[in-house]
Amino acid sequence: MPLPKLTPSLISDFLYAVPVDVAAYAAAHEAEWQRLDALVKRRRRLSGEEIDELVSLYQQTTTHLSAVQSAGTDPILVAALSSRVARARAAVTGATTPGWSVISRFALVSFPAMAYRARWWWLGTAAGSLGLAVIIGWWVSRSTTVQAAILPPAQVANLVNHQFRGYYSQYAASSFAAEVWTHNVWIAAESLIFGILLGLPTLWVLFSNAANVGASAGLLIAHGRGVEFFALILPHGMLELSAVFLAAATGLRLGWTVIDPGPRPRGRALAEEGRASITIALGLIVVLLLSGLIEAFVTPSPLPTWARILIGVVAEAAFLSYVIVFGRRAAAAGLTPDMGQAPDVVPVAG
């Protein structure tokens, strides 16, 4: 008759049935427990053999804990072993990966890699939107008929003389920053999410944004307030519009994936691009927070116009440099913005 294979559960069952001398038991296994502690402390620098040893010692110590618990005579030892097993379990399963390493990878790899990957879509979206805004602004500034169709003359006068400038200082700066941030994040989210609908709603969001900017610029320019318009728009607008254009570009790219998934099956292509696009949505929350702070605290400030615009230029240059440097580095290293080991990645034929 073949002997049963010894497993931790069988050993545990045997130990439950046999009285345990806890002191002798602890003395007999103390060296194993100390070795386990040493491996846990060095968990990020272990060789393959040491990793196998770590797993084996973790399983053995779990059995030891069961045996000591069954004896029920030394709660201090039970607590110490429980803590030791918990640390070992975290080391074996990888649960102790620090949150900062995840944030670091997101900031230095995932977000800039995805933004860099979408750079041509981003550039095209920005050029098209700004070009449309310029055309609309020129049209409005040169036609009193168009101006009258947009707003009655009294409202136009109020807009160009009071409302446009007053908008940036009508609320407390902190409250205004929060409102602007929320509004811009929502616009960016719409631009990105609507990409799944072939990007058509994203195009409408871009058109509406360009039309609003162009019409406002045209009205102020027509009434001799063009310098004031750019002095109030540029400090925060460069970074804010760059973020919105990036969100829209990512959405349009996602929409194009529906049309042309390339060599990948459409479902897999959408899953991969969708996961990668999430990095843009998350990263732009931070970018738009910064632009909102500039809009609330810098744009309406008494600083000279050149100083306020310079702050906007520095913020924009820093953002673009960050994307180009870290995005290009990630691309050169073959790193991907897609989330590793995503649960919806499945083997496909072909």
N, C-alpha and C positions, 0 to 999 in steps of 0.2 A: 504494500500500500504506500503510495507516494506521500511524503511529508508535506503539509501545507506550507505555502510560501509565507515567510515572516513579513508582515507589513506593520506599519505604525499602529493601525487599528487593532490587529491581533495582539501586538505587544501591550497596547493600552488595556485591552480586555483582560489580559493575563495579570497585569499589574493591579488592576482594580480588585482582582480576586485574591491577591496575596498582600498581606500587611506589609507596609513599607516603613523601614527605619529611616526617617527623614534625614537625620543628621548624617548617617552613613551614605545615604543616597546622594545627598548634596556634595559630600566630600568626593564621592566616586566620579561625579560628573562636572565638578567645578572647572576642570581644565577645558572641557568641551565648551562650557558656557563662556569662559574667558576668550577662547579662540573665536567663538561666534561674535562676541563683542568687538574683537579686533578686526574681523572681516567687515562688520557693519560700518565701523568707523572709516575703513578704507574702501568703501563700496564703489567709488568712482575710479579706483586705480587697481582693480582686481584683474588677474589673468583669467583665462578660460577655466583652468583647473581650480582656481580659488573661487570662482563663481559657483562651480559645481559643489565645492566644499561648503560654501555658504548655504546653498539650498538644502544640502544634506543635513547640516547642523541645525538649520531652522526646523526641519521636519523632526529631527531627534529631540530638540528642545521642546517642541510642541507636545511630544509624547511624554517627556519628563514632567512638563507642567500638569498634564492630565493625571499622571501618577501621584504627584504631590498634592494636587487638589483632592484626589480620592482619599488620601490619608487624612486630610482635614485637621492636622495638628500644628501646622506652622503657617499662619496667615501672612507673616512677614516674607517668608520664602515664596509663597504663592504670589504675592504682590510683585516681588522683585522679578520672578520668572515671567509673570504676565507682561511687565514692562519690557523685559528683554525680548520676548516673543513678538510684541507689537513692533518694536524697532526693527527686528529682523524681517518681519512680514513686509513692512514698508520698504525696506531695502530690496527685498526679493521682487516685489511687485512694482517697484519704481514709484511708489506713492510719495516718496520724499523729494522728488524733483522740485526744486524751489520755484515759487511763482515768478521770481525775478528772472530766471533763465527763460521762462516762457515769454515774458514781456520783452526781454532782450532780443530773443529770436524774432518776435513779431516786429519790433521797432527797427531792427538792423537787417532783417532778411525779408520777411513775408510782405509787409506793406510796401517798402521801396521796390521790391522785386515785381510786385503786381503793377504798381504805378509805372515802372520802367517798361514793363511788358506792353502796357497800353499807351505808350508815349505817342505813337503816331495817331491813334484814335483821339488822344487827348489834344494833340496839336491841331488836328483837323476840326475838332469840336470847338476849340477856343477861337480858331481863325474864322470859322463860319459864324459863330455867335457874335463875335466882335465886329465882323464885317457887316452883318445884318443890323446891329445896333448903330453903326456909323451911318448906314444908308437911311435908316428910319430917322435918326437924329438930324441928318442933313435935310431930309424931306420935310420934317416938322418945322425946322428953323426957318425954312424959306417960304412956307405957305401959311398965310393967316387963316385960310379956309380950313386947313387940316388942324391948326391950333384950336379954332373955334369948335371943330367937331370933337376934339378930345375933351375940352372943358369950356364952360362959359367964361367970358373975359374976366369976370370978378373972381372966379376961382383960380384962374391962371395967375392973376395979379397976387392973390394970397399965397399961391404956391411959390412963385419966384421971389417974393419979397419977405415972406415969413415962414411958411410951412416947411419948405425944404431944409432950411438951416435949423429951424426949431425942432425938427424931428429927432435930431441927434442929442438934444439936451432937455427934452420935455419930461424925462423920467430920471430917477436916481440912476447913477451910472451902473451900479451892480445889478439893479432890476432890469435895466435896458440891455445889459450884456447877456443876461440869462434869456431874455425874450428873443433877442437877435440870434443867439446861439441855437435855441430851440427851433426857431423858424428856418434858419439855414440848414440845420441838420435834417429837418423834414423835407426841404426841397431837394437836398442831395440824396436822401433815401428814396424819394419818388423817382428821381432821375435814374437811379441805379436799378431799383426793383422793377420799374416799368420796362426795363430791357427785355424781360422774359416775354413780353408781348410784341416781339419783333422790333422793339425799340421805338415804335410809333408814338406812344405817349411821352417817351423821353424827348423826342423831337418837339412835341408840343410844349413841354416844360421849358426847353431851351428857347423856343420862339417867344413864349410869353415873357421870359426873363429879359431877352434881348429887346423886345418891344418896349417894355417898361423903362429900361435903362435909356434906350434911344429916344423915346418920347420925352422923358424928363430932361435929358441933355438938350434936346431940340428946343423945348420951351424956355429953359434958362438961357441958352445961347441967343435965342431970338430977342430976349429982353435984356441983353447985355450982362448976363450973369454967368457966362461960360467959365470964367476963371474960378468963380466960387463953386460951381458944380464940380470941377475937377479937383479943387482943393479939398472938398468934402468927401469925394468918392474915392480918390486914389489911396489915401492912407490905409484903409481897410479893404477896399474893393479889389485890389490886386490879388491878395491872398484868398479872399472870399470867393471871387470868381474862378480862380485857379482850382479851388476845391470843388466847386459846383461843376466845372468843366470836366474834372477828373471823374467825378461820380457819373456824369452823363456819358462820358467816353466809355467807362466800364460797363454801363448799362447797354449802350449801343453794341459794344463788343460781345456782350452776352447774347443780345438779340441776334447778332450775325451768326453766333454759334448754332442757334436754332435752324437758321437757313443753311449754313454750310459747316457741319461739324468736322469736316476734314476726314482723315483716315479712321477716326474713332467712331464707334457707334454713337448715335445721337444722345441716348440716355446717359452714357458714360461721359461724353463731352460736356453736357449740361451740368452734370454733377460736379465734375472737376472744375469747370469755369465758375460755377455758382459758389463753390466753397472758396475758391481763390478770390472771388469778388467780395466776399464777406470781409476780407482783410481791408479793402478800401473803405467799406462802410464804417468799420471800427476805427480805422486810422483817421478818417476825416472828422470824427467827433472831436479829436484833439486839435486838428488843424482849424476847424471852424470855431472852437472855443477861443483859440488865439486871435482869430480875426474878429470875433465878437468883442473880446477885451479891447482890441485896438479901436474898434468902432465906438465903444462906449466911453473909453478913457482918453484916447488920443485924438480922434476926429473932432470932437467938440471942444478940445482943450484950447487954452490961450497961446499955445506954442506957435511960433511962426509957421507959415504955410510950408516953407522948405523943410523945416524940421519934422513936421507931421508926415509929409510925403516921404522923407528920407526913412523914417521908421517903417513905413509900408514897404519901401523898396528893400530894406534890409530883411524884413520878414519874408518877403517873396523870394529874394535871392537865397536866403537860408533854406527855405523849403525846397526850391528847385535843385539846389546843390545837394541837399540831403538825398533826394530821390535819384539824381543822376549818379552820385558817387556810390551809394550803397546799392542802388538798383543794378548798376552796371557790374559791380563787384559780385553780387549774387548771381547775375546772369552768367558771368564768366566762370563762376564756380559750379554752374549747373544746378543751383539751388532753385527750388520751386516755391511759389506762394501757397500752393495747395496744402491743406492740412494733412499731415502724415497719418497713415493708418486710419483714414476716415472709415466709418462703419458702412458706408454705402458703396465702397469700392469692392467690386466682385469680379471674379475671373470672367473673361469673355472669350468666345471662340474667335480665332483669326488673329 
